[in-house]
Amino acid sequence: MKLGNYEIHPVETGRFALDGGAMFGIVPKPLWSRTNPPDERNRIELAARALLIVGNGRKILVDNGNGSKFTQKQVDIYRLDTSRFELHRSLQKYGVRADEITDVILTHLHFDHAGGSTYRENGKLKITFPNARHYVQKSHWLQAMNPTEKDRGSFMPDDYLPLEESGVLEFVDGEVELFPNISVLVVNGHTAAQQLPKISDGKTSLLFCCDLFPTTAHIPLPYIMAYDLRPLVTLEEKKRLLAQGYDEKWILYFEHDPNTVAGTVQSTDKGFVFGLAVSID
């Protein structure tokens, strides 16, 4: 997809699974299982879909998936699968190597978003994108350094501490334009200062929804993850951004939906729901 001076491509890094009840909070299983059928352990399939933005002399990656540092026990728990999709193979599809990435925008530091930032080689941690600047919100970094009992399991320091130690990490403070026509919106319901990249050429806008709308099934307002630290804040953020996105005809990019990469929303008498899928590749 061409958006302004940028070419935009989905980057599939793999599949994994999380508990369906946790993914949909108070919504009963008979409802969420219609669109997201669980396995025998109540887990639903999820994508770990990054975004490649190429243009203006830059190759920018938004998030990078789960990575490859998991133990066999963790692979089993999260049903991690890179047989169909894998970060480096997906980048190669567009003729891009890891050392050519100039910038990595990390929406937040949970393992399924930042796990691909580092890898192990001969027992040593190495940075996957050694020539890239990595961007994360400062207040989110503080959350990762001091997680609560509720979200401690979502942070794996080996994913991001090497970035700071190597001097490739840059802190962002609030809603700013990181690059021409690429800004970040900040939301605080799921975790402190999750940053959602928004690419716009003045006519068309694409919002990287991350964990505000992890799948198309999460567009209706009550569908809020149990993982969210502040679910009522998430509710207000969904109301605000859905209204704006509908009015301005945004394309929403879904990081975790296993079947739909991007699409629009529509307004009904029961509220906002997923509209039409949009091909961006």
C-alpha positions in Angstrom: 0.0 0.0 0.0 1.2 3.5 -0.9 0.5 6.1 1.7 2.1 9.5 1.0 5.8 8.9 0.5 5.7 5.5 2.2 5.2 1.9 1.1 3.5 0.0 3.9 3.7 -3.8 4.3 2.4 -6.3 6.8 5.1 -8.3 8.4 3.9 -11.7 9.8 6.3 -12.8 12.6 4.4 -15.9 13.7 1.4 -17.2 15.5 0.7 -17.8 19.2 -2.2 -18.4 21.5 -3.6 -16.9 24.7 -6.5 -17.8 26.9 -9.7 -16.7 25.3 -11.3 -15.6 28.5 -8.4 -13.3 29.3 -8.5 -11.9 25.8 -12.2 -10.9 26.1 -12.7 -10.1 29.8 -16.3 -10.0 30.9 -17.7 -11.1 27.5 -19.1 -14.7 27.9 -17.4 -17.5 26.0 -20.5 -18.4 23.9 -20.2 -14.9 22.4 -16.4 -14.6 21.8 -16.0 -18.2 20.7 -18.2 -17.5 17.6 -15.4 -15.5 16.0 -12.4 -16.8 17.9 -12.9 -20.6 18.5 -10.7 -21.9 21.3 -8.5 -25.0 21.4 -8.8 -27.7 24.0 -6.9 -25.5 26.5 -9.2 -22.5 25.9 -6.6 -20.7 23.9 -7.4 -18.7 20.8 -5.1 -18.2 17.8 -3.4 -14.8 17.5 -1.1 -13.2 15.0 2.0 -11.3 16.0 1.9 -8.9 13.0 4.4 -6.1 12.7 4.4 -3.3 10.2 7.1 -2.3 7.7 7.1 1.3 6.5 9.6 2.2 3.7 10.2 5.7 2.4 11.9 9.0 2.9 15.2 7.2 3.2 14.0 5.0 6.1 13.0 1.5 6.7 10.8 1.6 9.9 9.5 -1.4 11.7 6.6 -1.2 14.1 6.9 -3.9 16.8 8.6 -7.2 16.1 6.7 -10.1 17.6 7.5 -12.7 20.2 11.1 -13.4 19.1 13.0 -16.7 19.6 14.2 -16.7 23.2 11.5 -18.9 24.7 12.0 -22.1 26.6 10.2 -25.2 25.5 7.8 -24.8 28.4 6.9 -21.3 27.2 6.6 -22.5 23.6 4.0 -25.0 24.9 2.2 -22.5 27.1 1.8 -19.9 24.4 1.6 -22.3 21.4 4.3 -20.4 19.7 4.6 -21.3 16.0 6.9 -19.9 13.4 6.5 -22.7 10.8 4.3 -20.5 8.5 5.5 -17.1 9.4 8.7 -15.7 10.8 10.2 -12.2 11.2 13.3 -12.5 9.0 11.5 -14.5 6.3 8.7 -11.9 6.1 11.2 -9.0 5.8 13.0 -10.9 3.1 9.8 -11.0 1.1 10.2 -7.2 0.7 13.9 -7.4 0.1 14.8 -6.1 3.6 17.5 -7.4 5.9 17.5 -6.8 9.7 20.6 -4.7 9.4 18.8 -2.4 7.0 16.1 -1.4 9.4 16.7 2.2 10.4 14.1 2.6 13.1 11.9 0.4 15.4 8.8 1.9 16.9 7.9 -0.2 20.0 4.3 0.3 20.9 5.1 -1.1 24.3 7.4 -3.7 25.8 5.2 -6.7 26.4 6.9 -9.8 25.1 4.6 -10.4 22.1 5.4 -6.9 20.8 9.1 -6.4 21.7 10.4 -10.0 22.0 12.0 -9.9 18.5 14.2 -6.9 19.5 16.9 -9.3 20.7 18.0 -12.9 20.2 20.5 -15.3 21.7 23.6 -16.5 19.9 26.0 -18.9 21.7 24.3 -18.0 24.9 24.7 -14.2 24.5 22.0 -11.7 23.9 22.3 -9.7 20.7 20.3 -6.9 19.1 18.2 -8.0 16.1 18.3 -4.6 14.4 21.8 -3.3 15.3 21.6 -0.2 13.1 18.2 1.0 14.2 17.1 3.5 16.7 14.4 2.0 19.0 11.6 4.3 20.2 9.4 3.8 23.3 7.4 6.1 25.5 9.4 7.2 28.6 6.5 6.6 31.0 6.0 3.2 29.6 9.7 2.4 30.2 9.1 3.3 33.8 6.2 0.9 33.9 8.4 -1.9 32.5 11.0 -1.2 35.1 8.4 -1.3 37.9 5.6 -3.6 36.8 2.7 -4.5 39.0 1.9 -8.0 40.2 -0.8 -8.0 37.5 1.4 -7.3 34.5 4.9 -8.6 35.6 4.6 -11.7 33.5 4.1 -9.6 30.3 7.6 -8.0 30.6 10.7 -9.9 29.8 13.8 -7.7 30.5 16.0 -9.6 28.0 13.8 -8.1 25.3 14.6 -4.5 26.0 17.3 -3.9 28.6 20.1 -4.6 26.0 18.6 -1.8 23.9 19.3 0.7 26.6 22.7 -0.8 27.4 23.7 -0.5 23.8 22.6 3.1 23.4 20.1 2.4 20.6 17.0 3.2 22.7 15.3 6.6 22.5 12.5 7.8 24.8 9.4 9.5 23.5 7.4 11.9 25.6 3.7 12.0 24.6 2.0 12.4 21.3 4.5 13.6 18.7 5.4 13.3 15.1 8.3 10.9 15.0 8.9 11.2 11.2 7.1 13.2 8.5 3.5 12.0 8.4 4.1 9.4 11.1 2.8 10.4 14.6 2.0 8.4 17.7 -1.2 8.5 19.7 -0.8 7.6 23.4 -3.3 5.4 25.3 -3.1 4.3 28.9 -5.8 1.6 29.5 -3.9 -1.5 28.5 -0.6 -0.4 30.0 1.0 2.9 30.8 1.7 5.0 27.6 1.1 2.5 24.8 1.9 4.4 21.6 -0.1 3.8 18.5 1.6 4.9 15.2 -0.6 6.7 12.8 0.5 7.2 9.2 -1.4 9.9 7.2 -1.0 11.6 3.9 -3.7 14.2 4.6 -6.4 12.1 2.8 -5.9 8.6 4.1 -4.9 7.6 7.6 -3.8 4.2 8.9 -3.8 3.5 12.7 -1.7 0.7 14.1 -4.2 -0.5 16.7 -1.9 -2.7 18.8 -3.7 -3.8 22.0 -6.4 -1.2 22.0 -8.1 -3.2 19.3 -6.0 -6.4 19.1 -8.5 -8.1 16.7 -11.6 -7.1 14.7 -13.7 -8.8 17.5 -12.5 -6.2 20.0 -14.1 -3.2 18.3 -17.4 -3.4 20.2 -17.0 -1.4 23.4 -17.5 -4.1 26.0 -14.8 -6.4 24.4 -11.9 -5.4 26.6 -9.1 -7.7 27.6 -8.7 -8.8 31.2 -5.0 -8.1 30.7 -5.7 -4.3 30.7 -4.5 -2.5 33.8 -7.3 0.2 33.5 -10.3 -1.2 31.7 -12.5 1.8 32.2 -9.7 4.0 30.7 -9.6 1.6 27.7 -13.4 2.0 27.4 -13.1 5.8 27.1 -10.2 5.5 24.7 -12.1 3.1 22.5 -15.1 5.5 22.4 -12.9 8.5 21.5 -10.8 6.8 18.8 -13.6 4.8 17.2 -15.6 8.0 16.8 -12.7 9.8 15.3 -11.6 6.9 13.1 -15.2 6.5 11.8 -15.6 10.2 11.0 -12.2 10.5 9.3 -12.4 7.1 7.6 -9.3 5.6 9.1 -7.9 2.2 8.1 -7.3 0.2 11.3 -4.4 -2.2 11.3 -4.8 -5.3 13.5 -1.7 -6.7 15.1 -3.2 -9.8 16.6 -6.1 -10.8 14.3 -5.2 -14.1 12.7 -7.4 -13.6 9.7 -7.8 -9.8 9.0 -4.9 -7.5 8.5 -6.7 -4.2 8.2 -10.1 -2.7 7.7 -12.7 -0.1 8.6 -15.4 0.3 11.2 -19.1 1.0 10.7 -21.6 2.5 12.9 -24.8 0.6 13.8 -27.7 1.1 16.2 -25.8 -1.2 18.6 -22.6 0.8 18.3 -19.4 0.4 16.3 -18.5 -2.9 14.7 -16.0 -4.1 12.1 -16.8 -2.9 8.6 -14.8 -4.0 5.6 -11.4 -5.6 5.2 -8.9 -3.5 3.4 -5.9 -5.0 1.5 -2.7 -3.0 2.2 -0.2 -5.3 0.4 
